[in-house]
Amino acid sequence: MHNDLYAVVGNPISHSKSPRIHSLFARQTGEQLEYTAIQAPEDDFEGTVKGFFERGGKGLNITVPFKEQAWQLADLRTQRAERAGAANTLYKDSKGSLTADNTDGKGLVTDLMVNHGVRLAGKRLLVLGAGGAVRGVLGPILAEEPAALTIANRTLVKAEGLVSFFESVAGDTHLEACGFEQPADAFDVIINGTSASLQGDLPPVSATVIGADTVIYDMMYSLQTTTFNQWALDQGATRVFDGLGMLVEQAAESFRIWRGKTPDTRPVIEKLRNG
Ligand code: ATR
C-alpha cells in the first residue's frame, strides 16, 4: 500500500520548511504519509492543484503567492478561511468537495498563548501592517477578545478596509485604523505583520509604543534575530518572539485537520530553531 500523499505548493518553494515539519509530525504520531514540496508555475496553480488531487493526493498546504488563488479555487471554505480571504490548507471533504481552511491565525494565537504564555483577552494590541498576512490572522486574534486592537499601516486605506471588514466580528473589542506615526502610548502586545524587513526597512512607529512589559511578536522568522525584533530589543523590550512557533503551529493545525491527530509541537520548534 502507498503512503498518503501531502504537499506544500508555492513559487518559489525550495526554502519551505513544511516538508521537514510534517515529516517530524508523521514520525512522532506514527502516521504513514509522504509530504513533498511542489513548485507551481505562476500561471497554472489551478492545474497543479487539480493534478495533485487527481493523482490521489490527500491534502495541500499553500504558500506565497497562491493563498488567495487557493481560496478562490475551493468549492467550500471554513469560516476562518472565509474571513481570512486566503487559504493555506486544502483537502477534499467526505463528499469530494475541495475545501479551503486557513490555519495561520490559529497558529499565531497558539504560539503566543500556549508556547509563550501570553493572554490576549482584555489586552491592548497593536498590529503593524494590513496586507494578506494580517488579514489571515485577525479573525482568531479577535476571537480572544482583546480590549482594543489598533491596525497601523503605511497605506491607511488598507488598514481602514480591514477595520470595516472585521467590525462585525470584533464584539466588544475596540477596533481602529491609523498610520504608523499615530500610536504613541505603550501597548500590551505588538504584532509585526508587515513585510518591511524584506526590503531591510522597519515600520516607522514611535519607540514609545514599547513599554516595560510589552510583548513583541514578529510574524517573520529567522535563525538570527529579525530586523524588527532587534529594533524592539534596542528600545528596551524584553519579551520578544518571532514567527517560527507560528509556522510550526499552523502546520500542526493542518496536520490535525488531515489526520485527526495533534502533534507535540515543542520538540519540532526546538529542532528547527537549532537549524
Ligand atoms: P503579505 O502577504 O506579506 O501581507 P502584502 O499583502 O503585500 O503581503 O502586505 C505587505 C504589508 O507590509 C503591507 O501592510 C505593506 O504596507 P502597504 O499596505 O502600505 O503596502 C507592508 N509593507 C511592505 N513594505 C513595507 C515597508 N518598506 N515599510 C512599511 N510597510 C511595508
Residues whose N, C-alpha, C, O or C-beta is under 5 A from the ligand:
A	BS01	ATR	G129 A130 G131 G132 A133 V134 N153 R154 T155 K158 G193 T194 S195 A196 Q199 D201 L202 P203
